[in-house]
Amino acid sequence: MDRIVTGYSLFVASTPAFWVAMVLLMVFAVKLHWFPIGFSVPIGMDAGQISIADRIRHALLPVVALSITGISSIALHTREKLIEVMESDYVLFARARGESDWSILRRHGLRNILLPAMTLQFASVSEIIGGSVLVEQVFSYPGLGQAAVTAGLGSDVPLLLGITVVTAVIVRREPCGECSLRRDRPADQRGGEAADEENRRITELRASDPGGCAVSGHCGARKFLAGSCIGTDFTRKNLAPCIQYPFGTDWMGRDMFVRTVAGLSLSIRIGLLTAAVSAVMAFVLGLSAAVFGKFVDSAVRLLIDIVMGIPHMLLLILISFACGRGFWGVVCGIAFTHWASLARLICGEVLQLKQSQYVKIAEKL
């Protein structure tokens, strides 16, 4: 049972929420016709005729998608804490007194793991709201997610900042002090000029590279992607998977396997770089908070609470927009939003080690 639960949790933790949403949509909506394909209410029905059951039926698949992807971290953390509790000295003493396993689990296990599990659950509210950005796109469900995506694509900074502040207020667990968000006109003008320059550069690249390798950032795989395999050919559109086209072709006749490899190469570069940057940030901040006194610890913890209080997807869009669009904008957005949980874990582990017996003995020596 432990291997099954751990394996399932690790599998779910590595599965994107939008992929789970697409699978649920294909199985239960397209194949089985148990649920509607999308939207929050039935199409063409008057507002007065829409019942609570209709709203629940349309919201069930999005809720299931977010629920499936949100249990892994809590399950793994609860497992580790319960193992630690059951191997402790006071549990061994309780067994020596003759207490049953159920009594030990109820009196010592559940009491010790319930508070951390609830804390993780409430802390994951921001992740659920951030994940709903992608899930809402898959299910065409109207909400803050679609509004945030529209604001990001349309460079609507005031709307994006407003959505970020509102969601942060929803998930905040304690006041974080006063903060000011302002937007001056020269910055907007610079952003508009940068966007115009970026559009001109993309237009020139498309003119010199019809296949799209340079525009997509896949120049390293240029030789592999060169030729007619990445060009459009409507005579071979929507082909089923075969030997020549393992993933089939799309509606423009493009080889989906080649396009997948091209996208995967870019994703791997972004993933490795952002993982390294966020890990260094988490290590430095987490270690500083645990070593350099209460003032630094309070400042780092406040910063962690602010970052974790805002949905990652919204914060990612905002940081990417501020750092500039393209490869480095995405890298900065992901790296600056995925260090907080690791920093909090490192800080807690270092503080626990500082209180251990061998560290105290080392200080005496």
N, C-alpha and C positions, 0 to 999 in steps of 0.2 A: 504493500500500500504506500509506503514511504517513497519508493522509487517511482510509482505511478504518479503520485501527487507532485513530486519534485520535477519529474520529466514533463508533466503537463504544464506546470508553472513556468519552467524555463522555455518551453515551446511557445506559450502564450506571450511571455515577456519579449520574445524576439519577433513577434508577429505584429505588423502594423495594423492600426485600427481600421484604416480604410480598406485593407485587404479582407479583413474579417467581414466588414460591412458588405463588400462586393460578393463574397461567397454566400452570405445569408440572403442577399438579394437574389442571386441566381437560383439558389436552391428553393427557398420558401416562397418567393414571389413569382419568379419566371417559370420554374419547373412545376412546383406543386400548387401554385395559385392560392396559397393559404392567406397571404397578406398582400396589401397593395404595393405597387412598385415604388412609389414615392409620394411626396407631398404630405402635409400635415392633416388635410381634410379631403374628403372625396371631391373629385373634380365635377364642376357643374351643379353642385347642390347648394341651395340657399343656406345662408348662415343660420337661419332659424331652425332648419331641419337637421343640422349637424348635432349628433348626440355625443355624450361623453364616451360611449362605446366606440364610436367612429374615431374619435381622437386617440383613444387608447390603442385601437387596432393599427392606426398609422404610426404611432410612436413606439410600438413594441419592438420592431426590428432594430431601430436605432438604439434603443435602451439595451437590448441584448448585446449588440455589438460593443457598446461601451462597457457593459458589465463583464463580458468575457475577457477583455483586455485589461481590466482594472483590478483583477484579483491576485495576479501573480506576485507582485511585490509584497502585499500583505500576507499572503500564504507562506511565502518563503521566510519572511521575517518572523512570523509567528512560530513557524517550525523550529527555527534556530533558537529562539528564546525559550520555547517549551523544552527543547532538549537540554539547554543549559540549566533550566530550573530542575528538571527531573534528575540531573546528575549532581545536584548540589548537596551539601552536607546536611542541611535541615530536612531534605526529602529522605536521605539515607537514615536519619534519626527517626523520622516518622515511620519508615518501614520497620525499623527496629522496635518501635512501640506497638507494632501490629496493625497499623492502619491499612485499609484496602487500597488497591490501585485507583479505584474510582474516587474514594475519599481524598486521596492525595492529589489527584487531578483537579477535583472540585475546589478543595480548600487552599491548595498551594499553586497549582498550575494555572487555572483560569484567572485567579486574582492577580497574578503577576504578569500575564500576557494580555489581559483585556485592555488595560490603559494604553500600552504601546500600539496595539492593533487599532484602537479607536483614534489615536493620534494620527497614525498613518492614513486611516480612512478619511479623516477630515482634511489632512494635508493633500490628499489626492484629488480633492474637489477641483483644484485648478487644473490638474491634468485631465480630468473628465471634461471640463469646459473647453480646454484646449484641443482635446481629441475630437470634440463634437464639431470643430471647424471642418475636419476632413469627413466625418461621418455625415454631416449635413449636406456636404457637396455630393456624396454618393447617393443619398436618399432624396435629394432636392428638397430637403426639409428647411423651411424658412426659420431663421434665427440669427443669433449674433455671429455664428460661424460664417454664414454666407455674407453677412454685412461686412465682416472683417476682411474676407477674401476680396470682395468688391472694392473696399477702401484701399487695400494694398495694391491691387492691379490698377486702380484709377488714381493712385498717388494722392488720395484724399487723407492728408495727415490729420486734420481736426477730427474727422470721424473715427480714424484708427486710434487716436489718443483717447477719445471719449469712450470707445468700447473697451480699451485696455483699463482705463480708470474704473469703469463700472464693474468689470469682472474682478478687478483687484479688490474693490470694496466688498464684493459678494463673498470672496473666499478669505479675506483677511481675518485672522484670529485675534489680533491685538492691534492697537493703534501704533503706527510706525512713524509718527511725527508729521510735521507739515512738509509738503513738497510742492514745488511750483513747476508747472509745465507751460512753457511759453513758446511762441513761434514768431520769429521776426521776418520781415519781408525780404531782406537781403539773402537770408539762407534759402528761402523759397526760390528766389531768382537764380541762385547758384544751382539749386537742385534742378530747376527747369533747364538751365543751360547744359548741365551734365547729362540730363535725359536726352536733350536734342543731339548732343554730341554722340551719345551712345546709339541713338537711332541712326545717325548718319554712318557710324562705323559698321553697324549691322547691315545696313543697306549695301555698303561697299563690299563687305564680305560675302553677302549673298550673290552679288553680281559676279564676283570672281570665283565663287565656289558654289555652283548650283546644288551639289549634293548635300551641303549643310554641315560639313564636318567642322569648318572653322567657326561657324556661328554657334554650334552646340558645344564647342570646347573639346572636341574629340580628335584633335590634330595628332595625338600620339598614336591613334589607331587608323591613321589616314590611309595607309597602304591596304590594310585589311578591309576598310570600308569603301575603297575606291571602286569605280566601275558602275555598272548598271544596277547593282544590287540595292543601292540606296536611292536611285532615281525613281521617278514615278513612271509607271507603265500600267495604264488602265486595262490592258488586255489580260492582265494576270491579277486583277483585284479580287479580294475576298476569297483567296484560294485556301483550301483546307491544308493542315500540316501534311507534308510529304518529305521525301528524301532531299529534294532540292531546296525546299523551304520548310525546315523543321517546325517552325512556329506559324507557318502560313503567311499570308500577306494581308495588308489592310485594304481599305477602300480605295487607296491610291495606287495599289499594286506594289507597295514597298515591302521588302523582306523584313518581317517582324523579328526574326532571330538576330539579324545584323543590328537592327535598331535597339534591341534589348541589350546586346553586348556593348554597344556604344554608350547607352545610358548607364549600364553597370560599371563601366570603367570610370565614368565621371563620379558616380555615387561612391565607389570605393575610395577614390582620391579625397573626396570631401569627407567621408566617414573617418578615414585614418587621420587626416589632418585635424579635424575637429575633436576627435577623441584624445589626441595628444595634447592639444591646447587646453581643453577643458580639464583634463587630468592634472596638468601642471598648475592651473589656476586653483583647482580644488585642493591640491596638496599644499600649496603655499598658503592659501587663506585658512584652511583647516588647521594647519600646524601653527600658524601665527596666532589664531584665536586661542589655542590651547596653551601656548608657551608665553606670550608676551603680556600677560596680565588681563585684568578685568576690562579695562577700557577698550583694548583691541578686540577682546572676546565679544563685548557688547556690540561694537561696530560691525564686526563680521557677522554675528548672528542677526543683527538688524538687516544687513544686506542680503543674507540668505533668506530671511522671511519675506523680504520685498520681492526677490526673484521667484521664490516658490509660491508667493501669493498671486502672481500674475500667470495666467495660462501660457505655457511655453510657446504655443503656436502664435498667439497674438504678439508676445514679446519678440519672437523670432522675426515676424514680419516687420515689426517696428524697427528693430536693430538692423535688419538687412536693408531696409529703406534708408536708414540714417547713414549706414556705412557704404552705401553705393550698391547698385544692382550688379548682378553677375556672380562669378565664382567666389570672389572674396567677400561679397556681401552675405552670401549664404553661409560661408565658413564662419564669419564673425557672428552671425545670428545664432547658429547652432552652438558654437563654442561658448558664447556668453550666456546661454540659457540652460546649459546642461551640466554645470559644475556644482550647483547648490547642494543637491542631495549627497553627492560624494564628499563635498567639503564638510557637511554636517556629520556624516559618518566618521570621517577622519578625526574631526574635532572630538567627537564622543569617545572614540577609541583611545586617543592620546590622553584625554582627561582620565579615563579609566586606568590607563597604564601608570599615570602619575600617582594614583592612589594605591597601587599594588605594593605588596610587602617588599619585594626585592628592590624596587626603586627607593623606598624609604630607607632600606638598609644601606643602599649605595650612597644615599645622601648623608647618612650617619658616618659612613666610612670616609 
